[in-house]
Amino acid sequence: MPQSIRHPARMVPIAFLAAIAIGTLLLMLPISRSGPAGAPFLSALFTATSAVCVTGLIVHDTPNYWSGFGQGVILALIQVGGFGIMTGATLLGLLVTKRLRLSNLLVAQAETRSSGLGDVKSVLRLILTVTLAVEAVTALVLILRFHFGYGLPWLESLWHGLFQSISAFNNAGFSTFSDNLMGFTGDVAILGPIMLAVVIGGLGFPILFELPQGVRDPSRFSVHAKITLVGTALLLIAGFVAVAAYEWANPATLGPMSLPDKLLNAMTHSVMTRTAGFNSVDVGKMTTETLTLSNALMLIGGGSAGTAGGIKVTTFMLLGVVVWAEIRGDADSNIFRRRIGRHVQRQALTVVLLALGAIGAGVLFVLSVTHFSLEAVLFEVISAFATVGLSTGITADLPPSAQLVIVALMFVGRVGTITVASALALKERYVPYRYPEERPIVG
C-alpha cells in the first residue's frame, strides 16, 4: 500500500468508503428488499451511507421496504460505522497527542512521546466492551417493555429492542417502526432508555472512560472532559426549555399532550438533535423557531471520539471561550484554570468555517434543483452534514442529484470532522522565520 494512503488521517475515510461500498452491494441484492427485485443503486447507496455514517436519513420506509435480511445489513452497518467512528477518532486523537491518558491499563510513554501496539489493542478492547455493555442493557430494558407493555411476541420484542438499542447508542436514528418513535410519545420506559443510550454514545469514549474516577474525584477530570460534560449539560437543558416553550401550544406537536408528556417529548427532541435522529413528534410540523433552534443544536453535535456528529461540543465551547477572552481584552483564552493553545484555537476555527462552507454549498445546490423552501432545505442539509437524521419529510422527494449531494454531506460530515482535525494537528510544521506583523481593520 502506498505510504500516502497509509497515513492515519487517510485510513479512516478509506475504511468508511469500503464499508459503504460493501453495504451498497449487499442492499442491492434481491434478498435485501421486500419487493420483487433488489433496490436501485442510489437507494442502496443512500441507505448504506446513512447507516455507516450513523445518520438515519432514509429514502424508503425501513421496516416495509427492506426485508429482514436487509434490515440486518443496515443494523450491521450501523454497528460497524459506530465502532469505527469511536475507534478511529480515539486512536487518531491518541496519535495527535502522542500519549494515552484513558487509563492506567493504557500505558503512556509520555517521556518518549510514543505508544506501543499493545496500547492500541487495549483501546479497541475497551471500546468494544463499553459498546456491547451499553447496547445490551438498553436492549434488555426495551425488550421487556415491548413484550410486557405492548404484548409483542418475544422474538419480535427481541428484534425491536436490539435494533433500537444499537441504533440509539450509535446515534443512528434508524428505527424498525414506520413512524419512528411517534407511537411511544407517552412511554418513558421506551423514550428514557433510548435517550440515555444516545447521550452515552454521544459523549465520546474518552469521557466514558474518565467518568468512573471523575465522579469520585472531579479534580481528576481532564479539561476536555470538563468542557464536554458542562457543554453537553447546558445544551441539553437549553434545548429542552426552548423546545417546550416554542411547541407548548402547537396543536400538531406538544399541544394536545398532558404536562408530563410535553416535558418528556421536549427533552426527547433536545436529546435527539444532538445527532441521534429519532423523533417522537412530527418534525415537519414544528414551528419555525424550533426548527431554527434545532439547526443550531444539530450543527454543534456531541462529544469528540463518540458516535455523535456535528462540529463537536468542545469546538463550540472553545470558540466561545476565545470570543469571551477577546471581549474582555485578555491576552490568553483560559478555561478551568488552563490556557487554550493558539494552534487549538486555529483548528477549531478551521473546522467551523469548513463546516459552514460545506453546508452553504449544499444548501445552494439543493435549492437550485428543488422547489422546497429554504427552511426545509437548510434543515435537511445540516441534518445530513451533522449526521443527525432528523428530517421535515423531504428526503424521499429529493431528485437524484440532490440525494447524491446529501450522500456526500453525510460522508464528509461524519469522516471529515475527524480527519480534518487530526490532519491539521499532524500537519503542524516549523517555519524558521516570521513576517512583520500587520493589523488589518476588523469589523
N, C-alpha and C positions, 0 to 999 in steps of 0.2 A: 504494500500500500504506500503511495507517495507520502513523503513527510508532511507536505502541506495539508493533506487530508487527515492525517493522524493528529493534527493539532487539536488539543482538548476542546477548544471552543467551536471546532467544526464537526467533531464527532457527534455531538448531541443532535444537531439538525439532520445529519446524515442518518442517524439511527431512527429518528422520528419519521423521516421520509420513507425509510424501508418498511417501518411498521404500517404506515398509511398505504403503501403500495400493496403489501400483503393483505391488509384488511379490505382494500378495494376489490382485489381479485376474489377473495372469499365471499364478499357480499354480492358479487355479480353471478355467483353460482345459482342455478335454479333452486337448489335446496334451501337457499337462504331467504327466499321470498315466499310469501303465502300464495301469490298468484301463479299463473301457469308458466311463467318464464322468469329468468333471472332479472335482477334490477339493472336498469340502464347504467352506463358508465358514470355519468355525472351524479346520479343519485347515490351510487355506491361510493364514489369519491367523496362527496359531501359528507355522507354519514360516517365514513371511516375517519376522515379528518376531524370531524366534530367529536368522535369517540376518543381517538388517540390524543387529541389536544384537550380532552375533557371539557368540552364547551357545552354541548347539549342542544344546539340549534338543529332542527330537523326539517327535512322537506317532505317526509312521509310519516304518518302516524306509526310509531314504533310497534305497539302490540298488534296492529292489524295488517300493516304492510309486510313486516318481517316475520318469518317463521320462527319456531322455537330455536332452530339451528342459527338463523340469522341474529336473533336476539342474544344467543350465546356468544356469537362472534363479537357483537357490539360490546357485551359485558367484558369479554377478554381484552378487547382493545382499550376499554376504559381502564382496566386494571394495569395493563402494560404501560399505557400512557401515564397514568398517575404515578406508578412506581418509578418509571423512567424520569419523570419530572423531578421527583423528590431526590432520587439518587444522583441524577445528572447535575442538578442545581447545587446540591450539597457538596458533591465531590469537586465541582468547579470552584465552589466557594473555598473549599479547603486548599485547592491548588493556588488560588489567588492569595490567600493569607499565609500560605506555606506553614500552617500549623493546625493541629487538630485540638479543639477545645470543647468537644462534646462530652467527653467522659474520661475518667482515669483509665478505662479499658482501651481507649484510643490514644496510644502513647504519642505525645507531642515531641517532636525533635526540634524544639524551638531554637535551640542554640545553633544547630546545624542547618536550620531552615529547610528541613526535608521531612518527608513522611514515607514509610515503607508500604509494601504491598499488603502486609498484614493489617494495616490501618484501614485500607480500602475495603478489605473483606469484612472487617468489623462493622464499618459503616453500613455496608449493604445488608449484613445480617440484622443489625438493629433496626434499620428502616423497614425491612420485611416483617420483623416481629411486631413492631408498632402498628404497621398497616393491617396485618391479619388480625391482631388483637382487637383493634377498634372496630373493624368491619364485622368480626364475629359477634361481639357484644351487641352492636347495633342491630345486626340481622336477627339475633335471638329475640330481642325485645319486639321487633316488628313482626316476626313470625308468630309469636304468641298472641300479639294483638290482632293480627289478621285472622287467626284461627278462632280464638275465643271471643273476639269482639265483633267479627263480621261473618263468622260461620264458614269461612273458606276451608276447603279440604287441606290436610297437612301438606301435601305435595305442592298445591297451588300457593299456600301460605309461605312455604319454603322458598319458592321461586321469587315471589314478590318481595319477600323480606330480604333475601340475598341480593337481588338486583338493586333495590333501593338503597341498601346499606353501602354497597360498593360504589354506586353512583354518587351517594352523598359524601362519603369520606374523600373521594377523588374530585369533589366539586364539579361533577359532570352534568347533572341535571336531567339525564335521560330517565324515563320512567316507563314502567310496564302498564301504566294506566293512560288511556287516551286523553283524559283531562288533567294529566299530571297529578297534582295533589289537591285539586279543587274539590274532590269528593270527600276530603277529610278536613274541611275548614274548621270544624269544631272539635277535632280529636287531638288533644295534646299528647296522647300516647303514641301517635304517629308523627306529628309535626315536631314534637320535642326531641326525640332521638335523632331524627334526620337533621334538625338544626344543630344539635350538639356535634354530630359527626362532621357536618360541614365546617363548623368553626374549628374543630380539632385538626382536620385535614388542611384547612387554610392557614393555620398559624405557621406552619413550616417545621420541618424536622428538628433543626437546631433548637427551636423554642420548646418543642415537646421533650427534648432530652434535658433541657435545663430546668423544666418545671419541678420535678421532684425535690431537687436540692434548693431551688429558688423559693419554693413555697415555705420550706422550713427556715430558710435564711435568705430574705430578699436581697441582702447585700451581695449575695453570690451571683445574682443575675448579671449577665453581660449588658452593655449599653444597647446592643442590638435587641436583646430580649425585652428590655425595659421599653424601648421605643415601640416595638411591635405590639406588646401587650397593652400599653397605655393607648396607643393609636387605635388598635382594634376595639377596645372598650369604648372609647369616645365616639368612634364612627358608628358602632352598633347602637349605642344609646341615642345619638343624634338622629340616625336614620329611623329608629323606632318612633321617636317623638314626632318627627316631621311627617312620616307616613301616616301615623294616627291622626295628626292634625289635618292633613290635606284630604284624607279619604274618609274621615269620620262620618260625614253626612252623604257621601257618594252612594246613590241607590244601586249602582252597578257593582260596587265592591264591598266596603265595610258597612255601609249604611244600614241594611236590614239585620245585621248581626247583633247578638247580645254583647254586653260590655266585655265579658271575658274573651269572647271570640274575636272581638275587634282588637283587643290588645294582643292576643295570640297571633293573629294574621298580620298585624302591623309589624310585630317582631319578626315573623317569618319572612316577610318581604325585605326587611332590613338585612337579615342574615343572608338571604339568597342573592341580593345584589352584590355581595362580596365574592361573586363569580361562581355561585353554585348552580343557578339556573332553574331550580324548582320553583313552581308558583302555585299558591293555594287560592289565589283570586285571579280574575281575568286582567292581565296586564294591559291589554288593548283598550280597556275601559277605564283605566286610571286617569286622574286629572293631569293636566299639563305640568302642574307644579311637581307632582310625584314623579313623572317621567323625567323631568329635568334633574331632580334630586337623584334619581336612580342612575342617570348618566354619570353624575359625579362619583357616586359610590362605586359603580362598576369600573370606572376608569382607575380609581385608586386601588381597588382589589384587595388582596390579602397579604399574608406574610411571605417573605423570601424563602426559597427552597421548600415550598409547600405546593399543594395541588391547586391553590388559587391563582388567578391571573392578575391582569392589571399592571400598573406601574409599580405596585407594591406599597404597603403602608410605610415602610422605612423610607422609601424615596420621597413620598409625600411629606412625611414628618420632618425629614432633614431639610427639605426646601423651605418648609415653614419656619424652621429654626434659623436658616440663613436669612430669610426675609425679616424676621423679628430682630436679628442682630443688626441688620442694615438699618432698620427703622430706629433702633436705639443708638446707632453710631458706634457699636462695639467693633473692635478690630478682629475679634475671633467669634466664631459660631460655636457656642457651648451648649451642651445638654447633659443633664445628670452628672455634672462636675467633670465632664470630658470635652475636649476640643475636637471639633469635626475637621478633618484634614481638607485642604483645598482640593486635592485630587478627587476625594469622595464627593465633594460638592459639585465638581465639574461632571462627574459620572452621572450623578442624579439629574442634573440639568439636561445632559445629553439624552438620557433615557426618556425624560418627559417630552422634550422637543421632538425627538424621533417618533414617539407615540402620537403626538398631536399631528405631526406631518402625515403619518400613515392613515390616521383617522380622517383627516381633511381630504386627502386624495381619494380615499374610499367613498366618502360621502358625495364628493363631486361626481365621481364616476357613476355611482348607483342612481343619483338624481338625474343624470343625463340619459339613462336608459330605461327609466321607470316613470310612472306618474304619481308615485307616492309622495306624501308630504315630507318636508324637511324633518319634522319632529319624528316621524316613524323611521325614516332612513337613518338619521343620526343615532337613534336608539339601537337600531339593528347593527350598525357598523361598530359602535362602541361595544355592544354585547359580543360581537364576533371577535374584535381585537382583544378585549379583556377576557375572552373565553368564559363568558358568563352563561349564555344560553337562553336568557330571557328574551322574549320577542312580543311585539304587538300583533303578531299574526301574519306578517307579510312574507316570511321566509319562503314558503312553498310557491308563492306567486311571483317571485323574482325571476326575470329571464335568465337563461343560461349564463350569459356574460356576467351578470351581477352575482349569480351564485358562485361563479369561479372567483370573483373578487372577494366574496365572503370566505371562501375556502382559503385563499391566500392570507387574508387578515387573521383567520383563526390560527394558521400555522405561524405566521410572523409574530402575532401577539403572544402565542404560547412559547415558542422556541426563541424568538428574538430577544425578549427581555432578559432571558438567562444568558444567551451567548453574547449579546452586545455588552452587557455589564461586565461579563468575565473578560471578553476580548479587550475592552477598554483598560481594565486593570492590568491584564497581562501585557498590553502593548506599551505601557509606560516606559519611556526611554529618556536617557540622559543627554542633554544638549550642553556642550561646554561653553556656551555664550548666551547672552541675553540682550535683546534690543532695548533701546531707550524707551522709557515709559511715556505714554500719552494718555490724556483723559478726554475722550470724546464726550459730547454732551448727551446725557441720558434723560429721557422723559421730555 
